[in-house]
Amino acid sequence: MQPFKWADGLKEAARDEVEYMINNGKRSKIPLLKRLKVHGEYKIKCVEAVNVVKSYSSAEDIVALLLIDDGDKKRENRSILFDGSYKVAGCFA
């Protein structure tokens, strides 16, 4: 599996979602593709892997939490991270 390429627009879409959650106490209902459109055009396969953590020590710790995906019987975040068809990533903390 190739490393992900960084995408600033994905980071900005994640930032928008985090700011919404901080201000409203819940996730927004705005779909990822609509949030992405504000920050550029992406003709790629898109999906969100979401894990809200209140404290962390490193980006590696957050990725580890997504991989462990504790509490989700389907392990959707883990499946997303190991799906080789995704090529870019963005995150906001």
C-alpha positions as CSV (number, residue, x, y, z in Angstrom):
1,M,0.0,0.0,0.0
2,Q,1.4,3.4,-1.0
3,P,1.6,6.3,1.5
4,F,-1.3,8.8,1.4
5,K,-0.6,12.1,-0.3
6,W,-1.5,15.2,1.7
7,A,-4.4,17.3,0.6
8,D,-4.9,20.8,2.2
9,G,-8.6,20.8,1.1
10,L,-9.3,17.7,3.0
11,K,-7.6,19.2,6.1
12,E,-9.8,22.3,5.7
13,A,-13.0,20.3,5.4
14,A,-12.0,18.4,8.6
15,R,-11.3,21.7,10.3
16,D,-14.7,22.9,9.3
17,E,-16.3,19.8,10.9
18,V,-14.2,20.2,14.1
19,E,-15.2,23.8,14.4
20,Y,-18.9,22.9,13.9
21,M,-18.6,20.2,16.6
22,I,-17.0,22.6,19.0
23,N,-19.6,25.3,18.5
24,N,-22.7,23.0,18.4
25,G,-21.7,20.0,20.5
26,K,-22.5,17.5,17.6
27,R,-21.5,16.6,14.1
28,S,-22.8,18.6,11.2
29,K,-25.2,17.1,8.7
30,I,-23.2,18.6,5.8
31,P,-21.9,15.8,3.6
32,L,-18.2,15.5,3.1
33,L,-18.3,16.2,-0.7
34,K,-20.2,19.4,-0.1
35,R,-17.7,20.5,2.6
36,L,-14.8,19.6,0.2
37,K,-16.3,21.6,-2.7
38,V,-15.7,24.8,-0.7
39,H,-12.0,24.0,-0.6
40,G,-11.3,22.7,-4.1
41,E,-12.3,20.1,-6.6
42,Y,-11.5,16.5,-5.8
43,K,-12.1,13.8,-8.5
44,I,-11.1,11.0,-6.1
45,K,-12.8,8.4,-4.0
46,C,-13.7,10.2,-0.8
47,V,-14.8,8.9,2.6
48,E,-14.4,10.1,6.2
49,A,-12.6,8.3,9.0
50,V,-13.7,10.1,12.1
51,N,-12.4,9.7,15.6
52,V,-13.0,12.5,18.1
53,V,-10.3,12.5,20.8
54,K,-10.1,14.9,23.6
55,S,-6.4,14.6,24.2
56,Y,-3.5,13.0,22.3
57,S,0.2,13.2,22.2
58,S,0.9,12.7,18.5
59,A,-0.5,12.2,15.0
60,E,0.6,8.6,15.3
61,D,-1.5,8.2,18.4
62,I,-4.6,9.4,16.5
63,V,-3.9,7.0,13.6
64,A,-3.5,4.2,16.1
65,L,-6.9,5.0,17.5
66,L,-8.4,4.8,14.0
67,L,-6.7,1.5,13.4
68,I,-7.8,0.0,16.7
69,D,-11.3,1.4,16.1
70,D,-12.5,0.2,19.5
71,G,-16.2,0.3,20.0
72,D,-17.1,-0.2,16.3
73,K,-17.9,-3.8,15.5
74,K,-17.6,-3.2,11.7
75,R,-14.2,-1.6,12.2
76,E,-15.0,0.9,9.4
77,N,-12.1,3.3,10.1
78,R,-9.6,0.4,10.0
79,S,-11.1,-0.7,6.7
80,I,-10.8,2.8,5.2
81,L,-7.1,3.1,6.3
82,F,-6.2,-0.2,4.7
83,D,-8.2,0.3,1.5
84,G,-5.5,0.8,-1.2
85,S,-7.9,2.7,-3.5
86,Y,-7.6,5.8,-1.3
87,K,-4.7,8.0,-2.3
88,V,-4.9,11.3,-0.4
89,A,-5.5,12.3,3.3
90,G,-6.2,15.3,5.3
91,C,-6.8,15.8,9.0
92,F,-7.3,18.5,11.6
93,A,-6.6,18.3,15.3
